[in-house]
Amino acid sequence: QVQLMESGGGSVQVGGSLKLSCSATGHILSSCEMGWYRQAPGKEREWVAVISGDGTKDYRDAVKGRFTISRDDDYTLSMQMNSLKTEDTAVYYCSADCGAAYGLQHGLNFWGQGTQVTVSS
């Protein structure tokens, strides 16, 4: 089975930077869509950034121009976060959707355990 593990979270001041990394193990394909999600206390989990199998990237409006998602190889995903704001405080999760990659008509999703990002003023 596919397993994902995040690293790189921590505490920073407003305007600071962090780089999150995600390492994958198991039978993951290069064509799986991968991304980052986050969940703040009392809020629903929301998507932050995604990268498709062909390398196409997308970001939610709140982080555009500040965050950059990258896939270094089949097993490594990262996200550079700059100009951090207090509203970026959340647990960040690495994800993979391999439904299309495996020829399925539905999603096949995997999640990491999360890494805490705290931004203080």
N, C-alpha and C positions, 0 to 999 in steps of 0.2 A: 504494500500500500504506500501511497504518497504521504510523506510527513514534511511539515514546514516548521521552521524555527526562526523567530525574529531575534535581532540583537541591535544594539546601538541607541536604545532609549536612554533618557536621563533628564536632568533638570538644567534649564538654561534661563537666562534673562531675556526679556523682550528684545527682539532684534538679533538674537543669537542664531546659531545654526547647529543642526544635528544631521547625521547621516544614518539612516536605518538600513539594515541588511536582513535578508531572508535567505536561508539555506534550505534547499529541498533535497530529500532523499526519496528513493523509490523510483517507480517507473513513470516519470514525468516526461512529457513530450515537449519539444520546442514550440509546437503549435498551440499549446495550452495558453489561454489568456490568463495573465497574472496581474495582481494589483495589490493596493493597500487600502484598507478600511480603518475607520477609527470609531471609538465609542467614548463619549464623555459621560460623567456621572449624571444619571437621570435622563439621558437622551438615547435615542435609537442609534444603532450602528449605521454609519453612512460611508459611502464610497469616497475615496480621496483621489486616487489615480489608478489608471489601468494601462496595460500595454498588451496588445494583441500578439498573436503568433507571428504576424508579418512585421511587427515593430511599431505599429501605429499607437500613438499615445493619446490619452485624454485625461483631463483634470476637472475636478469640480471647481466652480467659479471662485470659491473662497481661497483657493490655493494657487490659482494660475499666476505665473510669473514669479512664484516663490519656491515651489517644489518641482523637482525633476525626478521622474521615475526612469530607471534603467534596468535592463536585463543583460548581465555580463556574459552569461552562458545559460545552458539549459537548467542549471541547478542553483543559480544565484540571482537574486533580485535585490535592488537597492532603491532608496529614495533619499535624495539630498533635499533638506529642508532649510531654507534661508529666511531671514527676516521674520522669525517666528513671533507669533502673537499669543496673548493669553488664551484666546479662543481656540488655539491649536492644542491645548491641553486635553489629552485623551489617552486611552490605551489604543495602540496601533496594531493592526493585525495584517499579516501577510495572507494572501489568498491565491488560489489557482482554480480555474474553471476549465476542465478538460473534456467537457461533454462533446463539443464539436470536434476536438482533436481526435477523439475515439470514435467518431461517426455516430454519436448518439443524437436522439431527437430531444434531449433534455440536458440540463446542466449536470455536471459531475464536479462537485465543489469540495475543496480541501482548505483547512484553516490552520494557522499557527495558534499558539497560546497567547500571543500578545506581548507588547513591550510598552512600558509607561513612558510618556513624554509629558513633562511638566514645564510650563513656561510662566515665569513670574515677573512682576513689574518691580 
